[in-house]
C-alpha cells in the first residue's frame, strides 16, 4: 500500500452483526477519536432502524449485503478510515466497552516505543476481558504482546502500509492471530498498553456438572459454527507461519482440548464432530472463505447440553 503524510487523526472502526441496540461503546468512543465507521456485517433489512440510530449519532455506517466475516468487515472500515485521512485506527467489536482515555493510552504506548526507537506495530490493552495479553518486557517500559486480539487494537497507518490488511479468506477466528504474526515478521511486533483494560462480553458462560465441573467449573462456549472456522484456520496458520511453529503448536493443544469439551457438550455430538472434521479437512485442502450452505445448516442445529449462566459483562 502507498505511504501517507502524517497526521494526528485517529478513527474508530466498530464491527456489528445483528445488534440488539446501538452499542454503548459508540458514545464512549466518540469523544476519543476523530470519527467512527460502523460496519454492519450483513445483519439484513430488519436492522435498518438500529443502523439509522447509529448514523444519527454521527458515525458513518457501512452495511454489507451479506455476512462476509470479521476480516472483510474490518478491512472495509480500515480502508474507509484511511480514505478519511486517519493516521491510526482503533478497531472494536460491538461487545466491547471502554473508559475515558482508552485511545490516548494506546497511542501513548506506541509513541513511547517510537521515542525510544523500539520496533512496534499495533498496540493492544494489557487486559482483554480480564485476560492478560502481555508478554515479555523490553527497555523503557515497553512490553511486547504475548497475543493480540483485534478488539481494542490501535493500528497505525504505517503498519497497514507495510503489512497490509486482514486476510479476508480466513473469514472469522484467528484473523487477528494471523495479522499479529505477519506484523512480527515485518519487524513491527504488537505491544501492550500496560495497565489498560478492555471489558468485553466473550460469549455465553456455562456451569459444567459432574466430574468435569470439578476441574472446570465454568466454561465460555462460542456459537457452534465457530468451531469449524477455528479448526480450519488452526491448520492454515500452522502451514502459513512455520517460523512460529512452537507458539502455534502450544496454542493448538489448548484449542484441541477445547474442541473435545465442546464435542462432549454438544447435541448432537455427531454433527459437532462433522463440523470439526470438515474444518480440519478444509484447512488441509486450503478451502477458504465462508463455509458451504449445507454445513452451515448443520451447524445451526447444534445446541449445548448445559444451560448458560446469567449474562454478565466482565469487569
C-alpha positions, 0 to 999 in steps of 0.5 A: 500500500502507498505511504501517507503524510502524517497526521494526528487523526485517529478513527474508530472502526466498530464491527456489528452483526445483528445488534440488539441496540446501538452499542454503548461503546459508540458514545464512549468512543466518540469523544476519543477519536476523530470519527467512527465507521460502523460496519454492519456485517450483513445483519439484513433489512430488519436492522435498518432502524438500529443502523439509522440510530447509529448514523444519527449519532454521527458515525458513518455506517457501512452495511454489507449485503451479506455476512462476509466475516470479521476480516472483510468487515474490518478491512472495509472500515480500515480502508474507509478510515484511511480514505478519511485521512486517519493516521491510526485506527482503533478497531472494536467489536460491538461487545466491547466497552471502554473508559475515558482515555482508552485511545490516548493510552494506546497511542501513548504506548506506541509513541513511547516505543517510537521515542525510544526507537523500539520496533512496534506495530499495533498496540493492544490493552494489557487486559482483554476481558480480564485476560492478560495479553502481555508478554515479555518486557523490553527497555523503557517500559515497553512490553511486547504482546504475548497475543493480540486480539483485534478488539481494542487494537490501535493500528497505525497507518504505517503498519497497514502500509507495510503489512497490509490488511486482514486476510479476508479468506480466513473469514472469522477466528484467528484473523487477528492471530494471523495479522499479529504474526505477519506484523512480527515478521515485518519487524513491527511486533504488537505491544501492550498498553500496560495497565489498560483494560478492555471489558468485553462480553466473550460469549455465553458462560456455562456451569459444567456438572459432574466430574468435569465441573470439578476441574472446570467449573465454568466454561465460555462456549462460542456459537457452534459454527465457530468451531469449524472456522477455528479448526480450519484456520488452526491448520492454515496458520500452522502451514502459513507461519512455520517460523512460529511453529512452537507458539502455534503448536502450544496454542493448538493443544489448548484449542484441541482440548477445547474442541473435545469439551465442546464435542462432549457438550454438544447435541448432537455430538455427531454433527459437532464432530462433522463440523470439526472434521470438515474444518480440519479437512478444509484447512488441509485442502486450503478451502477458504472463505465462508463455509458451504450452505449445507454445513452451515445448516448443520451447524445451526442445529447444534445446541449445548447440553448445559444451560448458560449462566446469567449474562454478565459483562466482565469487569 
